[in-house]
Amino acid sequence: MRKTMLAVVALAAVTILAVGLAAGCGGGTTTYTNDEYGFSFDYDSGTFTESDDVSAEKAGADSAFRVAFADPDGTEVGDQKRDGFIVNVYELNANLDDFPAEQVEPELKKEIEGLLPELAAGLGSSATFGSLESISQDEGFGYKVDATFDVEDTPFKSTMYFLFYGDTEYQLTFQAAEDRWSDLEPKFQEVIDSFTVTSADSAE
């Protein structure tokens, strides 16, 4: 089943590296919309600024698309901003709706669990991952996992979401230094609570 069902199940960025961000643009809720890959979400534009200057530790394959948002006033390690979130989009080689849920979901969970040690190794000996939890999201399904790791002796927390809709995987990774997590977690939650897929069909 693995060869026919999936082309990609991958772990996306945990470490957001955004260099030279400008100050946040005002405040309040802003809606980000991507028509090509059919998704949208709300975020606090007074806290997070979109950036295409991103580097990340990852495991698995490259994403078809990614967009990152970082706090320009947040934690800085090595001249790079580290508090924020990233959205990666992965194209699957089959539509998961064509398979029974009881077949698909355990297989995907196994795939993701198998990649976590690889990602942990890339993040260093301090990295730890919690248990992978099943979640439901709008018309899709998915999983979430919490992680902790250090970047140059600064402790960080992260939550990763793996959301599956038809032939597309949307992966959202939120991270912040431990001393800022409680402040940013409600703003991260706004993003995941408002995340909406308008079309599960990947662009041609």
C-alpha positions as CSV (number, residue, x, y, z in Angstrom):
1,M,0.0,0.0,0.0
2,R,2.8,2.4,0.8
3,K,4.1,2.4,-2.8
4,T,0.7,3.2,-4.3
5,M,-0.7,5.5,-1.7
6,L,2.0,8.0,-1.0
7,A,4.7,9.8,-2.9
8,V,5.5,12.0,0.1
9,V,5.0,11.9,3.8
10,A,7.6,14.3,5.2
11,L,8.6,16.3,8.2
12,A,8.9,20.0,7.4
13,A,10.7,22.8,9.1
14,V,11.1,22.9,12.9
15,T,13.7,25.6,13.0
16,I,12.5,28.9,11.4
17,L,15.4,31.1,10.2
18,A,14.3,34.5,9.1
19,V,16.9,37.1,8.4
20,G,16.4,40.8,8.1
21,L,12.7,41.0,8.9
22,A,11.1,44.3,9.0
23,A,8.9,45.4,11.9
24,G,5.4,44.0,12.1
25,C,2.8,45.7,10.0
26,G,0.2,47.1,12.5
27,G,-1.9,44.7,14.5
28,G,-5.1,42.7,14.4
29,T,-6.1,39.7,12.4
30,T,-5.0,39.3,8.8
31,T,-6.1,36.4,6.5
32,Y,-3.5,34.7,4.4
33,T,-4.9,33.0,1.4
34,N,-3.1,30.7,-1.1
35,D,-5.3,30.0,-4.2
36,E,-2.8,27.7,-5.9
37,Y,-2.8,25.1,-3.1
38,G,-6.3,26.0,-1.7
39,F,-5.8,27.0,1.9
40,S,-6.2,30.0,4.2
41,F,-5.7,31.0,7.8
42,D,-5.8,34.0,10.1
43,Y,-2.8,35.3,11.9
44,D,-1.8,38.3,14.0
45,S,0.0,40.6,11.6
46,G,1.1,42.8,14.5
47,T,3.2,39.9,15.8
48,F,4.2,37.9,12.7
49,T,5.8,39.0,9.5
50,E,5.8,36.9,6.4
51,S,9.3,35.9,5.1
52,D,10.7,34.0,2.2
53,D,14.2,33.9,3.8
54,V,13.8,30.5,5.5
55,S,16.1,27.7,6.4
56,A,15.0,24.5,8.3
57,E,16.0,21.2,9.7
58,K,13.9,18.6,8.0
59,A,13.5,14.9,7.3
60,G,11.9,13.3,4.3
61,A,11.2,15.0,0.9
62,D,11.0,18.6,-0.1
63,S,7.7,20.4,-0.1
64,A,5.9,21.7,-3.2
65,F,5.3,25.0,-1.4
66,R,6.1,26.7,1.9
67,V,5.5,30.0,3.6
68,A,6.9,31.2,6.9
69,F,6.0,33.9,9.4
70,A,8.3,35.1,12.2
71,D,8.2,37.6,15.0
72,P,10.7,40.3,14.2
73,D,10.8,41.3,17.9
74,G,11.2,37.7,19.0
75,T,14.0,35.4,20.0
76,E,17.2,35.8,18.0
77,V,19.9,33.2,17.8
78,G,22.8,33.6,15.4
79,D,21.3,36.8,13.9
80,Q,18.2,34.9,12.9
81,K,14.7,35.2,14.2
82,R,13.4,31.9,15.7
83,D,9.8,32.5,17.0
84,G,7.1,31.8,14.5
85,F,5.5,29.2,12.2
86,I,5.9,27.7,8.8
87,V,3.4,26.0,6.5
88,N,4.6,23.4,4.0
89,V,2.4,21.8,1.3
90,Y,3.2,18.2,0.1
91,E,1.6,16.6,-3.0
92,L,0.7,12.9,-2.6
93,N,0.6,10.5,-5.5
94,A,-2.9,9.3,-4.8
95,N,-6.1,10.7,-3.3
96,L,-6.5,9.4,0.2
97,D,-10.2,9.7,-0.1
98,D,-10.1,6.7,-2.4
99,F,-8.9,4.5,0.5
100,P,-10.8,3.3,3.6
101,A,-9.9,5.5,6.6
102,E,-9.2,2.4,8.7
103,Q,-6.5,1.5,6.1
104,V,-5.0,5.0,5.5
105,E,-4.8,6.5,8.9
106,P,-2.7,3.8,10.7
107,E,-0.3,3.7,7.6
108,L,0.2,7.4,7.7
109,K,0.8,7.5,11.4
110,K,3.4,4.8,11.0
111,E,5.2,6.7,8.2
112,I,5.3,9.9,10.3
113,E,6.5,8.1,13.5
114,G,9.3,6.6,11.4
115,L,10.6,10.0,10.4
116,L,10.6,11.6,13.9
117,P,13.9,10.0,14.9
118,E,15.5,11.3,11.8
119,L,14.4,14.8,12.5
120,A,15.4,14.5,16.2
121,A,18.9,13.5,15.1
122,G,19.1,16.6,13.0
123,L,18.1,18.9,15.8
124,G,20.7,17.5,18.2
125,S,20.9,15.4,21.3
126,S,18.6,17.7,23.3
127,A,15.6,17.1,21.0
128,T,12.6,15.1,22.3
129,F,9.3,14.3,20.8
130,G,6.0,13.5,22.5
131,S,3.5,10.9,21.3
132,L,1.8,11.4,17.9
133,E,-1.8,12.3,18.5
134,S,-4.7,11.8,16.0
135,I,-6.8,14.9,15.3
136,S,-9.6,15.9,13.0
137,Q,-9.6,19.2,11.1
138,D,-12.5,20.4,9.1
139,E,-13.0,17.8,6.3
140,G,-9.6,16.3,6.7
141,F,-7.7,14.3,9.3
142,G,-4.3,14.4,10.7
143,Y,-1.8,14.2,13.6
144,K,0.0,16.5,15.9
145,V,3.2,16.1,18.0
146,D,5.0,18.3,20.5
147,A,8.7,18.7,20.6
148,T,11.5,20.4,22.6
149,F,15.0,21.2,21.4
150,D,17.9,23.6,22.0
151,V,19.4,26.1,19.5
152,E,22.8,27.2,20.7
153,D,21.8,26.6,24.4
154,T,18.4,28.3,24.0
155,P,15.6,25.9,24.8
156,F,12.6,25.9,22.3
157,K,9.2,24.3,22.2
158,S,7.4,23.3,19.0
159,T,4.1,21.8,17.9
160,M,3.8,20.2,14.5
161,Y,0.5,19.4,12.7
162,F,0.2,17.0,9.7
163,L,-3.1,17.5,8.0
164,F,-4.3,15.4,5.1
165,Y,-7.0,16.4,2.6
166,G,-7.4,14.2,-0.5
167,D,-4.2,14.3,-2.4
168,T,-2.5,17.0,-0.4
169,E,-0.7,17.2,3.0
170,Y,-0.5,20.5,4.8
171,Q,2.0,20.7,7.5
172,L,2.1,23.4,10.1
173,T,5.0,23.8,12.5
174,F,4.9,26.3,15.3
175,Q,7.9,27.1,17.5
176,A,9.1,29.6,20.1
177,A,11.7,29.9,22.8
178,E,10.4,28.3,26.0
179,D,10.3,31.7,27.8
180,R,8.0,33.0,25.0
181,W,5.8,30.0,24.3
182,S,3.0,30.9,26.7
183,D,2.7,34.3,25.1
184,L,2.7,33.1,21.6
185,E,0.7,29.8,22.0
186,P,-2.7,31.6,21.8
187,K,-1.6,33.3,18.5
188,F,-0.4,29.9,17.2
189,Q,-3.8,28.5,18.1
190,E,-5.6,31.2,16.2
191,V,-3.7,30.0,13.1
192,I,-4.6,26.3,13.4
193,D,-8.2,27.0,14.5
194,S,-8.8,29.1,11.4
195,F,-6.9,26.9,9.0
196,T,-9.3,26.1,6.1
197,V,-8.8,24.1,2.9
198,T,-10.9,25.4,0.1
199,S,-9.6,22.9,-2.4
200,A,-7.8,19.6,-1.7
201,D,-6.6,19.3,-5.3
202,S,-3.0,20.3,-5.9
203,A,-2.2,22.7,-8.7
204,E,-1.2,21.1,-12.0
